[in-house]
Amino acid sequence: MQSTNDFAIIPDRESIATVERDIRFFPSKNETPAVLERDQIEAWNRDGYLGPLDVYDPESISDIRSYFDSLLAQAIAEGRDSYSISSAHLKHGRVWDMLTNDRIVGYVSDLLGEDVIGWGAHFFCKMPGDGKSVDWHQDCSFWPLTPTKAVTVWLAIDDSTMENGCMEVFNGSHQHGLIDFEVSDGEAGNVLDQSVKNPEKYGTLRQTPIQAGQISIHSDLLVHGSAPNRSPNRRCGLTLRYCPADVTAYLGWNAKGVSVKGSADKSMWPGAARPSND
């Protein structure tokens, strides 16, 4: 089993397949959201996607970008690549602080409820012209969580544009449960190892460019992906993962969880401490 400090980009598919999961979309029933508008809640339930939403001002995201530059330089010096900085909230205090950011948690809580766990933080950084894509996939197929209530917050560290490979989604695809996919075994060019074929059968294509400092949120069942970065500009985003506290995590993944709002059963989510290393 992987250690809690070294969860791979592509988890053990066979182990996850042994977990019995309740795989379906659970719509938000929040009639009095604290941060979002009611029409945004309706859009979330309909589309499985929400954004862009403002979080960090230009000065703050510039500082975060400089911080990521240092993490990336360290990773490259150690022989790793620009996609390798995963489970980062367990290793870096400043990433923990982004996972627990009140504004981000406020948005997420309006969708998930009062008791929220943050359990993942992974930088997806496409270097200029690196030629790598993220093929069409659903996040839930990689995660041993049940029921499927998790969401991903995508924080733009750099401006994310059509030219440098912004995320694209199929609105409404989250309503189809777990969709069949082909396994590519990490074939050249695909950052992940799965690919949903003919995703247009399940929803309506939406391109989602966002500015640095903004976020988007998508359901763990939403089909999404991104094209290669063929521009001279880097495209880095930090994915932050959340779920309600009533979700059960298997294969030791509960050790990654942080209670970011409300309370959690310690037997399910014991709580990981903030790392001292910024």
Secondary structure, DSSP 8 states (H G I E B T S, - for coil): ---TT---SS--HHHHHTS----S------SS-SSS-HHHHHHHHHHSEEEEEE-S-HHHHHHHHHHHHHHHHHHHHTT--TT---SGGGT-HHHHHHHT-HHHHHHHHHHH-SSEEEEEEEEEEE-TT---BEEEE-GGGG--EESS--EEEEEESS-B-TTTT-EEEEETGGGG-S---EE-SS-TTBSSSEE-S-GGGTSEEEE--B-TTEEEEEETT--EEE----SSS-EEEEEEEEEETT-EE-TTGGGG-EEEES---TTT-------S--
